[in-house]
Amino acid sequence: ALEQVLGQNKRVLDSSADEPVNWEIAHDLARQVAVAEGDPSVSDTDRREVSAAFSAAETWLDTATDLPAGGGPVRVWSRSEWVEQTMPRWRTLAEPVAGSVADALVAALRTQAPEVFGAGEVAGEVGGQMMRQLGSAVFGMQVGQATGTLAREVFGSTDIGLPLLDGPGVALVPRNVDEFAAGLDVPVDEVRIFLALREAAHARLFTHVTWLRSHLLGIVEAYAQGITIDMDSLEESVRSIDPTDPEALRSALSDGVFSIDTTPQQDAALVRLETALALVEGWVDEVTAAAAEPHLPHTAALREMMRRRRAAGGPAEDTFKTLVGLELRPRRSRDAARLWAQIAADGGRSAREAVWDHPDLLPGPEDLDDPAGYAARRAAARDEHADVDAALAAIFEAADDEVGDDGATDGATDDAAPSATDHAPEGPGEEPDRPD
């Protein structure tokens, strides 16, 4: 059986056992899936149209937000180029849980098929290494399939609410924009500018709210690193899986064979992530609509279409749910958009943008529940902090006064006390005066 595995799946077994994901397989499969329906090179016309769309978008956004343009290059990608440029981010997001999955695969499949590995410690080590390589390949196949599917659906680099690029800049995939517009009763030029507005608004937020990128990715990483696999459920699920068949393992992984147990800390992280993603999506939705309405006749229809697309989910959300157990679906983006609109109505655009000054200022789930009461809750919180500050100031003032009083008392005692010179002997052999 081992010879058959080595013969049929040499590439799988040639992968490094040191990595939980075979990224060579992930990359190659993603490219194959991305171009399966055709992937023509980006033309000069595409580049001109996308550049013009972003130029208009940045000008219109200047009237809708105080955050300046994000800067950086305007990228115009084919589907395969999208895969190349975003693969490093998928690596960051997928590897924390992939390690746990690889360990679980080795343990579960070895118990189900000991005849493949043979008996003895050496055979067990060899078999374990082989299964770890196989697990790495399986996860690589899954990441590649998901990434390639995304490449046929996404419009730019921020569709999932997380930045897929490390530096500043914006991007659009013209082929996907055109296919999306073909299904709408809206001119493609209008669709292109609207999507450019969304991408540019995301870029402004992630560039100038400097803590936001690491805040979101930190929540994802903290959640993924705490993942544990339900081994009983896994072993039950793989009883019917042929461990020599990578495709069977890939299908099982796609079907959610891994039952992930969450801790209270992870549940809290999920709430924080869901709220943060909703706030990002709601802000982008509100700012994009404000920038587009004076110029694009179909703004309302396009806004509703994007809201439904994000709320219903798609390949992006399914990818994260499968790979790391996360649903990056901003279910509450409408509530968040209403909240941002309320903040702007109460205090103006500057007050809305000031909320992004620090993560501690971010609204919470209760603010999404009741946007109209946000201002009152913030005022109450400020008053509470003011009361605490006043109480602390009073404590410190009292402490300073006590130190001052003690110092005055010490000084008076020093004045009244006899000094060493008052009772020092005035000559050799003379004894100092002593009190009775």
N, C-alpha and C positions, 0 to 999 in steps of 0.2 A: 504493500500500500504506500509506503514511504517513497519507493522508487517511482510509483505512478505520480505521486504528488510532485516530486522533483522534476519529472519529465514534462508533465502537462503545465506546470505553473512555475517554470524556472525563473521567470521575471519576478514573480511574487516572492520567491524564496531568496532571491539575490538582494532583496531590500535590506536596509540596515535595521538590526534589531534594537538599536539605540534610540530610535525615534518612534513615538507612539503612532505617527501618521507617516505613511510612505508618500512624501510630497512629490516625488517624480511621477508616480501613478496619478496622484490628484491633479497635478498640472496637465499631464497629457490627456487625461480623460475629460477634464474641464474644457480644454481646447477642442476636443472632438465633439463634445455635446454643444458647445457654443456655435460651431460652424455647421452643425448638422443640417440646418435649414438655410444655409447660405450665409456668407459673411463677406460681402464685397468690401474692398478697401475704401477708406474714406476719401472722397473726391475733393477737389479744390472748391467746388460749389458748396459741398457740405461745410467745409471750413469757413467759407465766407458767411453762409447763412447762420451758423452757430455763433460766430464772432459778432455778427450784427445783432443777434438775439440777446447776447450777454451785454453788449454795449447799451442797448435800450433798457435792459433789466436793471443794470446798475444805476442808470440815470433816474429811472422811476423809483427805485428803492430809496434813493437819497431823499425823496419827499415823504417816505413812509416810516423811516426809522432813523434814529440818531446814530446808530452803529455805522461806521464808514465801510466802504468796500473792503472785501477781504484781501484783495491783491492776488498775486500769483498768476500762473499761466492759465489760458483758456485751452482746455484739452478737448479734442474731438476724436473719439475712439470708435474703432470697430468693436465687435463683440469679443474677438480674441484679444484685442488690446485691453479691453476692460478686465479680462481674466488675468492678464500679465500684471497689470498695475495694482489690482486689489488682492492678489494671492497672499502677499505678506500679512495683511490684516486677518485673513481667514486663518492663517497659521497661528497668530496670536490668540485668536478667539477659540480655536478648536483644540489646541494641544492640552490645556489643563484637564479637560474631561477625557480626552483620548487616552491618556495614561491609565486612568482608572478602568476604562473600557478594555484596554489591552490586557491588563492583569486579570480582569474578570473572564475574558475569553479563554485565556490560558487555563485558568483554574476550572472553569465549567466544562470546556470541551475535552480536557484531559480525563475528567471523571466519566465522560460519556463515551470516549473511544480509546481506552487504554491499549487496545490491540495495535493501534497505529504507532504508538511510541515504544511498546515493549516494556519489559520489566527491568528493574535495576536503576540505581541512582544516575549513572551516566546516560542511559537511554532516556530517563526522565528529563535530564537537563537538555539533551539534544531535542527531545520532543517539545519541551517548553519553549526553547528558543525558536523552533520552527513555528509553533503556534503564535508566538509573539510577532514573528515576521508576517505570518498570515493575518493576524489581527491588524497589524500596521497597514498591510495592503488593503484589507477590507475597509478600514476607516478612510484610507486614501481614496478608494473608489467612491465612497459615500460623499466625501468632501468634494471630489471632482465632479460627480454627477450634480450635486447641489449648486456648485459654483457655475458650472456650465449652463445649467437651467436659468440661474439668475441672470447670466449674461444676455439671455434672449428676452428678458423682461424689464430690466432696470433702465432708467433714463440717464442717470449720472452716478455720482459717487456718494450720495447721501440718502438713497431711497429707504434704507432700513432704519434711519434715525441716528445711526452711529457713523462717524467719519471713517471711510475706508482708506483715506489717504492721510499721511502724517503731516504734510506741509500744506500751505495755503494753495488756493487755486480752485477752479471749477471745471466740470466736465459734462459732456452730453454724448449719448450714443445715437447718432442720427437715424440709423436703421430702426431702432426700437421706437423712437419718437414718431417716425413716419407711420409705422404699423399701428401705433396707438391712435394716431390722428385719423387713420383710415376707417376706424370703427366709430368715429364721432361725426356729428353733423356740424363740424367746426373747421374753419380753414387751417391747414397745417401750419402756416406762419404764426397764427394766433396760439396754437397749441405749443409750438416751439418756444415762443417768448414766455408763455406762462410757466412752462417747465424750467426755463432758464431763470425766471424769477425765483422759483422755489429753490433751485440749486444755489443761486447767488445769496439768497437769504440765509440758507444753512451755512454757507461759507462765512458770511459776516459774523454769525453767531459763534461758530467754532473758532474763528480767528481772534476775535476781540474779547470773548468771554474765555479767558485763557485757562481757567480751571475746568471748564465744562468737558472737554475731551477726556482728560484723565479721570474726571469724576464718573462719567458714564462707563468707560472701559474698566475702571477700578471696581465698580459694582459688578460688572459681568465677570471679571476675574475672581473676585471674592466668592461669588456664587459658584462658579465652576470648580474652584479648588476645594470646595466643601462637599462636592458630590460624592455619594457612595452608591454602589450598585447593589441592588437586592439580589444576592446570589441564589437564594432559593427560587425566586421567580426566573432568573436567568437560566439556571440548570433545567427547570421545567420547560422553558421555551426552546432550548436547543436540543432536546431529546431526539427530535426528528430531523435535525440538521446534519448533513454529511460534512464532517470536518475537513474532508479533502476537496470540498467544492467551494471555492471563494465566492462564486455567484450566489450560492445558497446563503452564505454568511452575509453577503451584501444585502440581499433581499430581506433577511431577518433584521438587520440593522435598520433598513429603511422602514420596516413595519413597526419599529419601536420595541424591539426585543428586550431592551434594557429598561428595567423598571427603576427609576431614580427616586431614592428616598431623600426628602428635604428636611432640614432642621429648622427650628424656629428662627435661627439667624438667617438662613437662606430665604425663608418666607418673607422676612422683613426686607431682605435685599431685593426680592422680587417686587414688593410694593414700592420701594424707593425707585427701582428702575422703571417700573410702569409709570409712576408719577412723573419722573424726569423725562421720559420719552414723550409722554403726553404734553408736557410743558413745551418741549422743543417743537413738536409737531404743531401744537396750538399756536405758538408764537409765529412760526413760519407761515401757517395758514392765514393768520390775521394780517401779518405784514404784507404777504403776497397779494391778498385780496385788496388791501388798501392801495398798493402800488399799481395794480392792474385795472381796477375799476374805471378810472378816468380814460383808459386807452383801449381796453379789450372788451368788445360788446358781449362776449360769451363768458365773462369772468365768473358769474354765479354758477353757470352750468359746469365749467371746468373745476371750480372749487368743490362743488358737490361730488363730481366724479372722483376727484382725488381723495376726498374724505371717505367715500365708500370703498375705494380701492385699498386705502390704508386700514380701515376698520375691518374689512372682510378678510384681509390677509392675502398672502400669495406665496410664491416661492421663497421670498426673503424670510418671512415669518416661519414657514415650514422648515426652512434650513436650520434656523436656530433651535427650534423645538426639537428637531431630530438630533442635532449634533451636541447641544449642551443643555437641553431641557428647558430652554428659555423661549418664551413667545414674545418677540419684539413687536407686539401689536399695540399701538397706542389707542386702546379702547376708549379712552376718555379725552381724545383730542378735541372733540366738540366742546366739552366742558372747559378744557383748557383755553380754547379760543375765546369762549365767553368770558373767562376770567381775565385774559389779557385785554379784551375790549373794555371790561369794567374798570380795570386799573387805569387804562388810558383815559376813560371818560372821567374818572375821579381826579386824576392828577396830571394828565397829559402824557405825551409820548416819553418825556424824560423820566417820569415816574415809572412807566412801564419798563424802560430799559434799565433803570437803576436796580430793579429786582435781581438782575443778573450780576450785580456787583460781587456777591459772595454766596457760596452754596447754602449758608445758614439762612439766607433771606428767601430761598425758594419756597413757594407755596406748597402746602401739603394736601393730602387727600380731602381733608375737611374744606379746604378752599375750593377744590374742584366741585365738592358737593354743594357749596353755597357761595358762588362768586360775588353776589351782592353784599355779603357780610364780610368780605375780605378786609376792606378798609377799617371797619370797626375792630376786627380781631387784631390787625396790625397796630392800631392805636392803643388797644388794651395791652398788647405785648410791650409796646414802648413805655407805657405808663408803669407797667410792672417792673421793667428794667430800670426806669428812673427811680422808682421807690427803693429797689435794691441798691442802686448806686448811692442814693441819699442815706440809706441806713449804713452802708459801708463807710461813707464819708464821716458820718457822725461817730462811728466806732473809732475810726482813725484819729479824729479830732480829739475825742475823749482820751485816747491813749497818749496823744501828744501832750495834752494838758497834764495828765498824770505824771509823765516824765518831767515836765517843767516844774510841777509842784515838788516832786522828789528832789530835783536839783536845787530848788530854793531852800528846802529844809536842810539838805546836806551842807549848803553854804553857811546857813545860820549856825549849825552845829560846829562847823569848823571855826567860825569866828569866836564862839564861846569857849571852845576847848583850849586848854593851855598848850602852848607850843613847846617843842622840844627845847628851844633856847630859853624859855622862861625858867626852866628847872635844871638847866645844864650846870654842872659844877664850874665855878669861876677860876679854880686853880687846882693844882695837883693835890690830891689827897682829900679834897673837899667833897663831901657827899651832897647829892642834890636834895632839895627839900622834898619830903614825902608827906602825903596827906595823912591826917590823923586816922 
